[in-house]
Amino acid sequence: MPLLNLKHPLPPLNALRAFDALARCGSLRAAAEDLGVVPGAVRQQLQSLEDYFGAALFLRTGGRVTLNATGLRLADAVGIAFAIVSRAAEEVQQRDRKTRLRLGAPMPMALSWLMPKLSRIHADLRDLEIDIVPVAITRTLADAPDIDAMIAGGEYRPLPDIVATAFMPDAFGPVCSPAAIALSGADREGWLENVTALVARDVSYLWDDWFRESGTRPSRFLKRVEIEDLTLAIGAAKAGLGVTIAPRVSIETELAGNALTAPFGFVPRPVGFRLCSRIADRKSNAIGLLADWLLREGQASDPD
């Protein structure tokens, strides 16, 4: 970039700042407060500016300093110049500054579906710095003031002051380790009567929901074991301890690696995945960019 060739050097910057502060604030005291210095320092800078130009810029009456006609003309030019520099500096800062977004996601989905995509999120959304915060599957944005947006699956329910953008269907079904499969020609109701059902306490209703949505007759099971949450229930199923119900996206990694299998496939849940945000943030560019990305990714992930 070529250097600016000036016939005359610019006036001292500190003197111009003091001059601009006086023009904007109207008095020495107010200008000093604006700059965070004592009035004497402002007075000294103003004098140095007059010495530089060799011309009077101020009217001094009774200890009060105001701009004369020459000073007023200079003040217009200085004010415009500082405004241009200020806007340019702001544009540079905004261009280089990323917006940080804390995104809550149900723990199993965060581990299996979202975290493997994190590098792609950062590559596609370069203006955003997204922190993924795993949360309990039933937690909502209404009780998470430290989170900017949250993903909710089939547990989503409308809440006041929260808006939600649907981006992907949700489906669920029984899952277990491949070694636990021994259908041996029996119907699925008969097979389920001979397995241990792993019931996650935080989503204990999933078995009842699956029987209803799949049209399968409810089974008595050989045994029922309650486990604290869905993440642990999925881990127990991987270990061959029984069968649990899980959303498909929460076990994509395990399905792909053959650590889990879904003997009856998956059935859709009535409510799909949504990105939840507060109404006050509905016009946020960051939320909009994330919602668009999730919609594209959700369409790509939908097996149908």
Secondary structure as the mmCIF struct_conf table of DSSP 4:
data_model
#
loop_
_struct_conf.conf_type_id
_struct_conf.id
_struct_conf.beg_label_comp_id
_struct_conf.beg_label_asym_id
_struct_conf.beg_label_seq_id
_struct_conf.end_label_comp_id
_struct_conf.end_label_asym_id
_struct_conf.end_label_seq_id
HELX_LH_PP_P HELX_LH_PP_P1 PRO A 2 LEU A 4
BEND BEND1 LYS A 7 HIS A 8
HELX_LH_PP_P HELX_LH_PP_P2 PRO A 9 PRO A 12
HELX_RH_AL_P HELX_RH_AL_P1 LEU A 13 CYS A 25
BEND BEND2 GLY A 26 SER A 27
HELX_RH_AL_P HELX_RH_AL_P2 LEU A 28 LEU A 35
TURN_TY1_P TURN_TY1_P1 GLY A 36 GLY A 36
BEND BEND3 VAL A 37 VAL A 37
HELX_RH_AL_P HELX_RH_AL_P3 PRO A 39 PHE A 53
TURN_TY1_P TURN_TY1_P2 GLY A 54 GLY A 54
BEND BEND4 ALA A 55 ALA A 55
STRN STRN1 PHE A 58 THR A 61
TURN_TY1_P TURN_TY1_P3 GLY A 62 GLY A 63
STRN STRN2 ARG A 64 LEU A 67
HELX_RH_AL_P HELX_RH_AL_P4 ALA A 69 ASP A 96
HELX_LH_PP_P HELX_LH_PP_P3 ARG A 97 LYS A 98
STRN STRN3 THR A 99 PRO A 106
HELX_RH_AL_P HELX_RH_AL_P5 MET A 107 MET A 109
HELX_RH_PI_P HELX_RH_PI_P1 ALA A 110 LEU A 114
HELX_RH_3T_P HELX_RH_3T_P1 MET A 115 LYS A 117
HELX_RH_AL_P HELX_RH_AL_P6 LEU A 118 ASP A 124
TURN_TY1_P TURN_TY1_P4 ARG A 126 ASP A 127
STRN STRN4 LEU A 128 VAL A 135
TURN_TY1_P TURN_TY1_P5 ILE A 137 THR A 138
HELX_RH_3T_P HELX_RH_3T_P2 LEU A 141 ASP A 143
TURN_TY1_P TURN_TY1_P6 PRO A 145 ASP A 146
BEND BEND5 ASP A 148 ASP A 148
STRN STRN5 ALA A 149 ALA A 152
TURN_TY1_P TURN_TY1_P7 GLY A 154 GLU A 155
TURN_TY1_P TURN_TY1_P8 PRO A 160 ASP A 161
STRN STRN6 ILE A 162 MET A 168
STRN STRN7 ALA A 171 VAL A 175
STRN STRN8 CYS A 176 CYS A 176
HELX_RH_3T_P HELX_RH_3T_P3 PRO A 178 ALA A 180
TURN_TY1_P TURN_TY1_P9 SER A 184 GLY A 185
HELX_RH_AL_P HELX_RH_AL_P7 ARG A 188 LEU A 192
TURN_TY1_P TURN_TY1_P10 GLU A 193 ASN A 194
BEND BEND6 VAL A 195 VAL A 195
STRN STRN9 THR A 196 ALA A 200
HELX_RH_3T_P HELX_RH_3T_P4 ARG A 201 VAL A 203
TURN_TY1_P TURN_TY1_P11 SER A 204 TYR A 205
HELX_RH_AL_P HELX_RH_AL_P8 LEU A 206 SER A 214
TURN_TY1_P TURN_TY1_P12 GLY A 215 GLY A 215
HELX_LH_PP_P HELX_LH_PP_P4 THR A 216 PRO A 218
BEND BEND7 LEU A 222 LEU A 222
STRN STRN10 LYS A 223 ILE A 227
BEND BEND8 GLU A 228 ASP A 229
HELX_RH_AL_P HELX_RH_AL_P9 LEU A 230 LYS A 238
TURN_TY1_P TURN_TY1_P13 ALA A 239 GLY A 240
BEND BEND9 LEU A 241 LEU A 241
STRN STRN11 VAL A 243 PRO A 247
HELX_RH_3T_P HELX_RH_3T_P5 ARG A 248 ILE A 251
HELX_RH_AL_P HELX_RH_AL_P10 GLU A 252 ALA A 256
TURN_TY1_P TURN_TY1_P14 GLY A 257 ASN A 258
BEND BEND10 ALA A 259 ALA A 259
STRN STRN12 THR A 261 THR A 261
TURN_TY1_P TURN_TY1_P15 PRO A 263 PHE A 264
STRN STRN13 VAL A 267 PRO A 268
BEND BEND11 PRO A 270 VAL A 271
STRN STRN14 PHE A 273 ARG A 278
HELX_RH_3T_P HELX_RH_3T_P6 ILE A 279 ASP A 281
TURN_TY1_P TURN_TY1_P16 ARG A 282 LYS A 283
HELX_RH_AL_P HELX_RH_AL_P11 ASN A 285 SER A 301
#
